[in-house]
Amino acid sequence: MTERWSSRVTRESNALDLENKVFKKKDARSIARSLKRSAERSRRRKSSPYRSAMSMLTFYINRAGKSLSKRDRARLEAAKKELRRLYGKDAKAATRSRSSPRRSRAG
C-alpha cells in the first residue's frame, strides 16, 4: 500500500516536530501539553505556537474522519479545550466570532 499524503504531512510538517504517537496518548491534557511543547520549540512554524498546535490537532481529527471512535474524538476535542486553556484563550469568544452573522458589504 502506498503512503497517504496526510501521513506524510503529519510526519514532515513544517509547522511542528511532533512527539511520536502524540495523538494516541490516553488523556487530553498530555496531548495538549505535548502539542504546546512541540509548537513552542519549533523554529520552522509560520504562525503562532497556539495556531500551529491547534492546526495540527484539527488536521488530525479531520484526517481520521469517520474512522475515529466517539471516545477518541471526545478525547481529542477535550485536548482542543485544554490547548485553549494552556494558552489563555477564551473558548466562548472563539465560538462567538465564528457564529456571528456576517454583515453585507453592499448597502
N, C-alpha and C positions, 0 to 999 in steps of 0.2 A: 504494500500500500504506500502511496506517495504521501509525503508530509503535507499537512494543510498549512495554508498561509497564516492562519490565525495562531497556530502553534509557533511558527517562526517569529511572528510579531511579539508574542509573549516572551519568548526566549531572547530575542535580539533587539528589543525595543530601544530606541534612542532615548526614551524617557527615563527608564529605570533599569537597574540591575536587581532583579528580584531574588529574594531568598528562595531556595529550592522548595517546591511544593507548598508555597505560602497559602494558596487558596484551599489546601486540604487540611489546614490547621483546625483543631477541634472547636476553638471559641473565637467569636468575633473580635474580641479585644486583642488577641495575639495577632490576628490577621491585620487589623488596623495599625497596630504598633509596628509590625514588620514593614508594611507599606510606607508608613511615615518615615521610618528609619532609612529605607531604600531611597525615597524621594529626596530626603534632606542630604544624603551622601552623594547623590548623583551630580555629576558635572556636565552631563550631556542633555539634561532636560531643557525644553524650550519654554516652559511655563513655570508657574509657582509650584512648590512642593505639594501643596494641597491639591491643586488641579491635576498634577501628574499622578498622584496616588489615587485620587478619585476616578480619573480616566481609566487607569489600568484595572481597577476593580469593576467599573461599569463595563469595560470591554470584556472582561472575563465572564461576567454574568450574561451579557448579550450573546457571547460566543457559545456558551453552554446551552442556551435556549431551552427547549422543551425537555432536554435530557437531564436537566438539573432537578433533583428531587425537591419537594416542598421544604424539607428540613434544611437542605443545603442552601436553597435560595433564601430562606429566612435567616440563616447564619450569615450569609454574605450581605444581605440587606442590613442586618444589625451591624456588620462591620462598617458599612457606609455611615450609619449613625454615630458609631464610635469614632470614625475619622473626623466627622464634623465636630464632635466634642473635643477631640485632641487638638484640633486647630482653632477652637473657639468660634466656630461658625454657627450661626443661628439657623437651625433647620426650618423653622417657620418662615423666616424671611426668604429662604431659597424657594420654598414651595409657593409662597405668596407671589413672588416675582414671576414665576413660570405660569401661574394660573390666572394672573390678572389679564383682563381683556386688552387687546392692542387698540390703540387709537388710530383712526383712519387719517391718512395724510391728506386725503382730498377734503376739501372743505371750504 
